[in-house]
């Protein structure tokens, strides 16, 4: 059942299914040429990654090359995983990716189950589960358009902001609103008490390195602006390129994110208009649906250990927005590699391993791990530890240091990751450092107890939960593309986890859960 909350659309002919095109902007706005800013190519990195060559992994003494853990082999599966997102985009969805409840994720999870079977895992299942109430909000079609005015210059046409994306829960009564833009400043500063936002669309600027770091400030400040009378809020990200940013919710008013180039255009345009006592109007349109009756999927397979009385879960979520190569295609592909590796008789683990590719990480009411626990209680009663692979091999992307031109670069290394061990087991901490030093996996030196993300769904098991994770600049953006993933980094991750899991499988339960 679908409960349609808004059904009015405003689409330019150039917007198309992916909203990447923009109207012509020939002419001058307040005497300044307006650049044509389409959405940055969602299938190509927004920085130069071609010239970046991360070092290959030198195996320590005693380790032999293994085709299942080779970076190139894992990358081949990652290409197919990203392919499910691209296929979903081609179906015409403006919001696309491997989104649980829709075809992109369903097809990817079905393929994961097939890969488990091909690897020789036992008791492989594609487990389907129901979404929880009240359902999942999903934007169907939208547009953010800056309206031209003869006062701005001759021969101007309206500008469609190609990177505009509505935030979760946004709703526009009647499907469309038109109002004057007002600059509300940076999100890390209070809204000026004298600023009049009543009946206007407020634009606030986000300078955080990633959407994750800005969540609290963006939503809190947007609600404040709404309470002061703003009709809607635009969150402008100071990032490279012009990417979709799919994050945030609970703004209290309709909220749209825009990428770096669209944000800079709005900032300069509003400033120029204010100098001339003019107003810049923006037209926002949105059609969204609250979906009920959606289905999610988890792919599960087992590698029997020498000791079948206890098990370790190895999990990665398979869903994601846009190409989702680093969130979480790299973790997904590496779990498949580990499953193939441990299924070989020569690599049989001491404890049984339960491999899971879970759904619902990005879909409200469709949390995959919660349903893994709910649907597999006899199996999971034997669990002593859960290991989660999430965001593990993306190149380190950041603003270029000591440059004033705003350039961003990629380093010849992987994005630094935090490493969390929920119960702070001394044995697991020592093992993590040993594995890190052995394979050069780019995790920090201090291991905290915080394990955000999928591991929350496994908390009811009451056992150690372990993961590496990062939230770099490409987090939840259309810049999270296949070519931003380090192939040597995939091998470093696979080797790290193969060693970590193998050694933990030998340890006494009292060492893992002291």
N, C-alpha and C positions, 0 to 999 in steps of 0.2 A: 504494500500500500504506500502511496506517495501523498504526502500532504504538502501541496504547493502553496508556499507563503507569498510568492510574488511572481507574477506572470507577464509583466510588461518588459519588453526588450527594446533597447536602442542600440542598433548595430550599424556601423559604417560598412560600406561595401568592402573597404580595404581591411577591416578587422579580421574577417574570416574566422575559421575554427580556432586558430591559435592566438589571435589578437596580436600578431607580431607586426603588422603594417600600421603605418600612420598616414594621416592626411598630408597632402602637400603643404609646405609652410613657406612657399616662395613669398618674398617680400620682407619687410622689416617690421619688427614689433618694437615700438618706441625707439626706432633708429638702430636697433641691434638685430643682426641676422640670427634667426632662430634655427639651430641645427635640427636636422631630421633625425629623431631618435627612435628607432624601432627597438623592440625587445632584442637584447643580445641573443645570438644564436644559441638555443637551448641544447644544441648537440655539439658544441665546441667550447673549450675552456675560454674564459674571459681574460686570461693572461697567457703569455707565451709558455707553453709546456713542452714544445717540440725540442727546444735546445737544452732542456733540463734532463740530466742523466743521473738518476740516483745510483749509488754504488751497488754492485751485485753482492749477494751474501757469500761470504767465505765460510764454509762449514767448519766447525771445530773438529778436532781429532776424534775419530770414532764414529762420526756421522757420515753416512753414505748418501750420494744423490738419490732422490726419490721422485719419480715422475708425478706422483699424486700431489706432492707438496711443492712442485716447481711453480714459480710465478707465472710463467707463460701458460701452463695448463689451467691454473685457477682463473687467469684472465680470460681464457676462452669461454669458461662458464659464465664469467661476469658479463661478457659481451651478450650472451643469450639472455641473461637476466635483464639487462638494460633494454634488450630487444622487446621484452614484454611491455615495457613502458612506451616505447616508440609505437608499437602496434596499437596501444590504447589511444595515443595521440592521433594516429591516422584515422581512428574511428570517428573523429570529429568533436570529441569532448574538449571544451576550453580549459577545464581543470582536468589534467591528465597525469598518468603515472601508474604505478602498481598500487592502487587504492583499494583497501579491503572493502568488500561489499560490491565491487565492480569487476569487470572482466580482466583488467590488467593483473590484479593480485590473484584472482581465482586461477587464471592460466599459469601464472608463475608458481603457485603452490602445488598445483597438479603436476607440473613438470618436476618440482623438487621431489615429490613422492616417487615419480618415475626414476629419477636419478638415484634415490636411495635403493630402489629395487635393483637397478642395474649394478650398483656397487656391492650387492649381496647382503644388505641389511635384512634382518628378520622382522616379522610382524609389522611390515610397513603399512601405514594407514594415512589416508587423507581425511582428517576428521573435520566435519562440518558442524558449525555451531551458530546459534541464533544471536542477533544483536539485541542489546538490552535497551529498555526504554530510557529516555523518550525518543530515541532515534538519533540519526546523524545528519547534521547540517552539511549541505554541499552546494557551492555556487555552481549554477548552470551556465549562465551568460552574464557578462558585465561589460561596462565601458566607463572610462573616465576621460572626459573631453574638455579641453580648455577652449572657451568660445572666443572667436575673434570679434573685433569691434573696429569700426572705421577710425575711431580716435587713436587706435594703436598704430595705424599705418595703412597705406593703400595696398590693395590686392592680397590681403591676408585670408587664410582659411583656418578653420578650427584645427586644433592639434589634439590628436588622440594619444594619450599617454600609454605607450605600448607595454610598459612594465606594470601597469596598475593591476592589483589583485586584491579582492575583498578579504577581510579577515573573518574568522569563524563567528557565526551567529549574526552577522550583519543583515539588516533588513531595511529596505526603503519603502515606505508606505506609498503605494501607487506605482512602485517600480522605478521612479525617477525623481531626482531633485536637482534644482539649479540654484546656485548661490554664489556670493562673492567670496573669494579666497582671502584669508587673513593669516599672516605669519605669526605663529605662536612660539617660535624659538626652539631651542634645544631641549630634549627630554630630560637632561640632567640638571635643568634649572627650573625654578618655580615659574608658573604662568604669571606674567605681570598682572597685578591687580587692576591696573588701568586699561588693560587690553579688552576691547569690546569684541566678543565673538558671537554675540546673539544673532541668530538667523544667518550665520555664515558657515563656511567650510574652513576649519582650522587646519593648517599644515604644521606639523612638528617634525624636527630633524633628529635622526638617530645616528650617532657617531660610533656606537659600539662595534667591536670587531665582528660580532655575529648576532643573529637574531636571538639566540639563546640568552646571551648576556643582557639583552635589552628588554626582556619580557615584562618584568615587573614595572619598570618605569613607563614603558609604552602604554600598557593597559591602564595603569593608575592615572596617568596624566590625561589620557583620552577621556576617561570617565569624568575627570575634573572639568575638562573643556565642555563635555556634554552637559554637565550640571550647570555650567555658566551660560548655556544657551546655544552652543554650537550645534548645527544640524548634522554635521559629519566631521570626521577627522581623516586627514591624509598623513601617513607616516612615511617620511622620505629618508631613505637609507643612504648614508655617505659611503657607498661601496663602489668598487670598480665596475665599469660597464653599465648595463641597464637590465638588471635581472629581475625576474619574479622573486618575491620573498613571500613564502606561504607560511605564515606564523601569526600568533596572537589571537586573542578573542576577548570576549567580555568587555568590549570598549564602551558599552552603554549606548552608543550611537553607531550608525554605519561607519565603518572604518575601512580604508583602502591603504595598502602598502604600495610604494613606487620605488624603483631602483635609482641608482646614483645619478644617471644622466637626466632622467625625468625630474628628479628632486632638485638638481642644480638649475634646470630650466625654470621650474616653478619659483624657486628662491629669487633668481635674478629678475624674473618677470614681475613678481609681486613688488620687489624693491623699486623697479623702474616705474611701476604704476603709482606707487605711493608718492614718489617725487613729483608726479604730475597730477596728484589728487584724483587719480582714476581708480577704477576697480576692475579686477580681473575675475571673470565668472567661470565657474567650472560646472559641468553637467555630469552627474553620476547616475548610472543606471545599473540595475541589478535584478537578476532573476535567480532565486535560490529555492532549494527544496529541503525539507526535513524528511529524510528517508526512514521509514520503519519497515520491518520485515526483512532487513538485509541479512545475508549469511556471510560468516567468516570461515576461514580454513586454516588448519595447522597440519603440516606434514611431519609425521613421526616415524622413526625407524630405530631398530635396536641392533647393537653389536654385542653379542654375549661375551662376558668376561670369564676369566678362570673362576672367579667368585661371583655367582649369580645372586647372592644374598643381598648385595648392595649395588647401587648404581650411581653414576654421575650423569647429569643432564648437560648436554652441549647445545646451546640455543643461539639462533640469530633470527631477527625478524626479516621477513621477505618483502614487506610492503614498503612503499616510499612515494614521494612526490617527484614528478618530472622523471628524468633519467635515474635519479637516486642511486648513482654509482657508489657514492661514499656513505649513503644513509638509506639503505644499508646493503647495497649490492656487494660490497667487498666482504662484509661479514657473512652474508648468505653464501657466496661462492666459496669462501674458506671453510665453512661448515661442511659443504659438500665434499671438499678435498679431504677434510679430516675423517669424514665418514668412509670414504674410499680407502684411506690409509689404514684405519684401525680395523676395517673389515677383512684385510689380508691376514691369513693365518700367522704369518711371521710377526705381525704387530698386534696380536690379540692382547687386549688390556687385562689387568688383574681384576678390575671391577667391570661390570656391565656398563656400557655407555648407551644413553638414550639421546638420540639426535633429534632436534626439533627445528624446523623452519616455521616460525610463527607468523600469524597475521595480526592485523588490528592495531599495530603500534601507533598509526596516525589516524585512526578512525574511532570516533567517539562511540562508546557502547559496544565495541567489537574487540576488546582486549584478548589477544591470543593466549598468552601465558596463563591468565586467569582461567581460561577454558581448558587449557592443558591440565591444570591441577584439578579442576572440577570433573573432567571426563576420564581421568586416569589414576584415580586414588589408589587402587591396589598396587599398581606399578610404582607410583611415586612414593609410596610408604617406605620403599627401600632406599630412597635418595639420601645421599650424604653431602652432595655439593651441586651447585648449578653454576656453570660457566657460560657467560654471554659474550658474543662477538658483535661489536657495534662500532662502526666508524673506525676502521683499523688500518687503512693503507692509503689515505689521500695525501697528495703532495702538500707541503706547507706553503700556503698562499697568504700573502700579506702586503701591505703598502711598502714600497721600496724605501729603505732607510736613507736618510741624508739626501733626499731628493725633494724638490719643491714643486715638481710638475704633477704630483698626484699619482704617479705610476705605481702599479702593483706588479709583483713578481711572484714566481714560484721558486722555491729552493730545491736543491738536489737532495732532499731528504723528506721524510714523511712528517705529516702534521703531528706535533707533540700531543701525547695522550695522557690522561690521568688513569691511574689503575686503582680500582676499588676492591677491597676485601671486607665484606659486611661485618664479619665477626672478629676481624683483626687477629686471626689465628697466627701465632708466631711461625708455625711451620709453613703456612701458605705465603706469608710475607717473605720468608727466606727463600722459598721456592720461586717466587716471582722475581726476586733479585737475581737468582741464579740463572733463570731462563732469559731474563733481560740481558745480562752480561754475555750469555752464550750466543745469542742471535742478534743483538743490536736492535731489538724491538724498542721503538721510541716512546717509552713510558717514563713518567717522572720518577725521581728517586724516593719520593715519599708516597706511601700507599695509604689512602684514607679509607674510611668506612662507608662513604657515600657511594651508592650504586644506582643512579637514576636510570629510568627507561624500563626496558622489558623485565628487569629483575624484580620490579615491584610486584608483578603478578605471581612470582614464585615465593614471595615472602612467607605465605602461610605454611610452607614446608618446614620452616624453622631451622634451616641448615645454612652453611656458608654459601654466599653468593659472590661471584668474582667476575670482574669485567674490566677491559680497557675501553676507553671511549674518548672522543674529542668532539668539540662543537666549534669548528673553525669557520672562516668567513663564508664558505660555500654551504653551510648548514641551512637546510630548508630553502634553498634557492634553486633556480633553474641553471645556475652555474655548476651544480653538482653533476658533472658530466663524466663520461667514461674515460676521456683522455686526461682527467685530473688524478687518476689512480696510478700509484707507483707499482709497476710489475715486480721489481725486487722487494718492495714493501709487502706485497701479498705473500711472498715466500717467507719473509721475516716473520710475519704474523702467523702463518701456518706452522712454521717450525717452532715458534714460541709456544703456541697452544698445544701442539702435538707433544712437546716435551712436558709442559705443565700438566696436562691431563694424564699422561702416562705415569709421571712420577706421583701425582696425587692418588692415582688408582692403586698404587702400592702401599700407601701410607695407612696407618691405623686410623679408624674413625675418630678416636680421641685426639689425634693430631689435627685433623681437619676441623673438627668441632670441639675445641677444648672446653 
